[in-house]
Structure formats: C-alpha cells, structure tokens
C-alpha cells in the first residue's frame, strides 16, 4: 500500500458538485464536523469498474445524515452519478471509495443549524485489508477496553464519524500489542463487533452472529448472511456472551474493507479457519465480481 500522505496524492476529488484537484480539496479548520463530529461517511469498493452495492451505500449515507439531523443537499441519484464520475476519472477498476458529508464553518458551537452541509467523494487504490497469506492463517484480535454505546446514548444506526473515536483508540492499542484489530463488547457486555467490521462464529455447522441493533448493520454483513442462506446454512442472530467464544470452532469478520477475513484468535480464545469460512470467502469474492450488463 502506498505511503504517500493522503493530502499529497495526485488526482481529483468530487467536492460539492465539482471535480477539484486532489491537493486542493480542503476545508476550513473551524468546520463544525471537525470539532463536534457532525460528519457521516461510507466505505465502498469497486471491483472491475463496478461499485459493489453502490445504491445501498448511498441510501445509508442519506439515512446516516438524517440521524444526525442534517440533510445532504444532493439526491441519491446525484450521488450515484458522482461516484461513477469519480471512479471513471480515477482510471481505477479496483478501488476504494469514500463519500463523506459534514457540517461546515458558518457557526462554531454545539448548535449549528444554519451551517452548510458539504459532500465530497474520493477514490483510491486500497488492496484487501489483509494480505492473502494472513487471511488464510486467520488474524489475531485483542479484547477492547471500550464498549459500543447504548443505542439510547448515540445514533448507532448511523455511520457517523464520531462513533469511530473509540474504534481508533481500540485498534491502536491492539496494534501496539501485536494484534490486527480488537473485538468490542456492547454496553451490556455481549459480543458486538470489531473496530470496523462485523463478526461471525461457527459451531457444529451453524453460524452465530450478534444481533445488529446496537451497532451498524454492515452492508457486507447483510451480503454474507444472504450468501449463507442461499446455501441453506443455518444462521442465528442473537446475543452472544464472551465466554461462549470458547465453544466456537471458526470465526470471521466482514466489512467493505476487510471483505471476509478469518480469525484465529480473540484474547484467550482460539479458532481454526475451515471449510465453512472458506466457502463464504469464495462466495463473497464471486458475488462482488462485475455482472454482465443485459443486452
């Protein structure tokens, strides 16, 4: 992966309806989104020139903004067209796309109801979160200290930037101890998700995954659930206590960046990547491939 700082790259970024040079896509330091976290975003992947589940991501972006009490001044259709323009202009076939919307700088205080809502979309090359060798061995996860918040205290159904503060802290701490990521519990102490991915477990051929009503119901998560059901694999969404991890044989995480990645270790618990995980990895890679256009 390139080590060029993101503000020093070449290319163009879609910014409030216009394509601007990458290095000129800037905001003012006194932007509300920077100070108060009034920002929402999406993480998407394009495969072979087609953005996977593009419409679902755009609709979720709109919904995320609504949950933060602001309205993105571009329609779903306009954002869809903008993403296609960004991908085409980038010249990339396989790419990561990042739409982001935020409150601007007209007012600087907790209340900022008159602030302009901005939207930007960038695309860049971002290979699989984990290399193939690491994937097949399974990644190692630490147990995070911070927990996902009670839905009564934060808009957990929004992909809001502010909700990722504790994720960054948790991932940094895990990496500093030699882990790839961290598993976060929910506010009641049940298994929730990783810092940027949902989690699944396998026991006796049955998949178990935490109910996604206390954290973001990932689009990749929903895709993998559908893939499992197509194959007739039993899948249960429920509360999972941490000590139950001792009885699961396989574990994997899902996300636009992580795709489907096996897990070999979570704190004191061990898992062995096996056939069911491999099947869903392969099914997901097949699902994201560009579909032929009807004549």
Residue pairs with C-beta under 8 A, 6 or more apart in sequence:
1 126
1 127
2 9
2 125
6 124
7 23
8 23
9 22
9 23
9 124
10 22
10 23
11 21
11 22
11 89
11 90
11 124
12 19
12 20
12 21
12 22
12 86
12 89
12 90
13 19
13 20
13 21
13 22
13 25
13 86
13 120
13 121
13 122
14 20
14 82
14 83
14 85
14 86
14 120
14 121
14 122
15 25
15 118
15 119
15 120
16 118
16 119
16 120
17 74
17 82
19 85
19 86
19 89
22 122
25 120
25 122
27 33
27 34
27 102
27 104
27 105
27 118
28 104
28 105
30 105
30 108
31 102
31 103
31 104
31 105
32 38
32 102
32 103
32 104
32 105
32 107
32 108
32 112
32 115
33 39
33 102
33 103
33 104
33 118
33 161
34 102
35 108
36 103
36 110
36 112
36 162
37 160
37 161
37 162
37 165
38 68
38 70
38 102
38 103
38 112
38 162
39 100
39 101
39 102
39 103
39 160
39 161
39 162
40 61
40 64
40 65
40 68
40 100
40 101
40 102
40 158
40 159
40 160
40 161
41 61
41 64
41 98
41 99
41 100
41 101
41 159
41 161
42 57
42 58
42 60
42 61
42 97
42 98
42 99
42 100
42 159
43 96
43 97
43 98
43 255
43 256
43 257
44 51
44 52
44 53
44 54
44 57
44 83
44 96
44 97
44 98
44 99
44 256
45 51
45 52
45 94
45 95
45 96
45 97
45 256
45 257
45 259
45 288
46 52
46 87
46 92
46 93
46 94
46 95
46 96
46 97
46 123
47 93
47 94
47 288
47 289
47 290
48 93
48 94
48 289
48 290
49 87
49 93
49 290
50 290
50 291
51 57
51 83
51 84
51 87
51 97
52 256
52 288
53 219
53 223
54 80
54 83
55 76
55 80
56 219
57 99
57 219
58 76
58 79
58 80
58 83
58 99
59 76
60 159
60 219
61 72
61 79
61 99
61 101
61 159
62 72
62 76
63 157
63 158
64 157
64 158
64 159
64 160
65 71
65 72
65 101
65 117
65 158
67 155
67 157
67 158
67 160
68 155
68 158
68 160
70 101
70 103
70 117
71 117
72 79
72 101
72 117
72 119
73 117
73 119
74 82
74 119
79 99
79 119
79 121
82 121
83 97
83 99
83 121
86 97
86 121
86 122
86 123
87 95
87 97
87 123
90 123
90 124
92 123
92 124
92 125
94 125
95 123
95 124
95 125
95 126
96 123
96 124
96 125
96 126
96 256
96 257
97 121
97 122
97 123
98 121
98 122
98 123
99 119
99 120
99 121
100 119
100 120
100 121
100 161
101 117
101 118
101 119
101 120
102 117
102 118
102 161
103 112
103 115
103 116
103 117
103 118
104 115
104 116
104 117
104 118
105 115
106 112
106 114
106 115
106 116
107 113
107 114
107 115
126 257
128 135
128 259
129 255
129 257
129 258
129 259
129 261
130 139
130 180
130 258
130 261
134 180
135 261
135 262
135 281
136 262
136 273
137 262
137 264
137 273
138 251
138 262
138 263
138 264
138 265
138 271
138 272
138 273
139 179
139 180
139 181
139 253
139 261
139 262
139 263
139 264
140 178
140 179
140 180
140 263
140 264
140 265
140 266
141 174
141 179
141 180
141 181
141 182
141 183
141 194
141 263
141 265
141 266
141 267
142 173
142 174
142 177
142 179
142 181
142 182
142 183
142 266
142 267
143 182
143 183
143 185
143 242
143 266
143 267
144 166
144 170
144 173
144 174
144 182
144 183
144 184
144 185
144 195
145 170
145 173
146 166
146 169
146 170
146 184
147 184
147 185
147 186
147 187
147 189
147 192
148 156
148 184
148 185
148 186
148 187
148 192
148 193
148 214
148 215
149 156
149 163
149 187
150 187
150 214
151 157
151 213
151 214
154 160
154 162
154 163
155 163
156 163
156 214
156 215
156 216
157 216
157 217
158 216
159 216
164 195
164 196
166 184
167 184
167 195
167 196
168 195
170 182
170 184
170 195
171 181
171 182
171 195
171 196
173 182
174 180
174 181
174 182
174 195
181 194
181 195
181 196
181 197
181 253
182 194
182 195
183 191
183 192
183 193
183 194
183 199
183 266
183 267
184 192
184 193
184 194
184 195
185 191
185 192
185 242
186 192
186 210
186 214
186 215
187 214
188 239
189 241
189 242
190 210
190 239
190 240
190 241
190 242
191 199
191 210
191 240
191 241
191 242
191 244
191 245
192 210
192 214
192 215
193 199
193 210
193 215
193 216
194 253
194 255
196 255
196 257
196 258
197 218
197 220
197 253
197 254
197 255
197 257
197 258
197 261
198 209
198 210
198 212
198 215
198 216
198 217
198 218
198 220
198 221
198 253
198 254
198 255
199 209
199 210
199 251
199 252
199 253
199 254
199 263
200 207
200 208
200 209
200 224
200 251
200 252
200 253
200 254
201 207
201 208
201 209
201 240
201 244
201 245
201 248
201 250
201 251
201 271
202 208
202 248
202 249
202 250
202 251
202 274
202 276
202 277
203 247
203 248
203 249
204 249
205 233
205 234
205 276
206 233
206 234
206 235
206 236
207 228
207 233
207 234
207 235
207 236
207 276
208 235
208 236
208 238
208 240
208 248
209 221
209 225
209 235
209 236
209 237
209 240
210 237
210 238
210 239
210 240
211 237
211 238
211 239
212 218
212 221
212 237
218 254
218 255
218 256
219 256
220 254
220 255
220 256
220 258
220 259
220 260
220 284
221 254
221 255
223 254
223 284
223 287
224 254
224 260
224 280
224 284
225 235
225 237
227 280
227 283
227 284
227 287
228 235
228 280
229 235
230 283
231 279
231 283
233 276
245 251
245 266
245 269
246 269
248 269
248 271
249 271
249 272
249 274
250 262
250 271
250 272
250 273
250 274
250 276
250 277
251 262
251 263
251 264
251 266
251 271
251 277
252 260
252 261
252 262
252 263
252 273
252 277
252 280
252 281
253 260
253 261
253 263
254 260
254 261
254 284
259 281
259 284
259 285
259 288
260 277
260 280
260 281
260 284
260 285
262 271
262 273
262 277
262 278
262 281
263 271
263 273
264 270
264 271
264 272
264 273
265 271
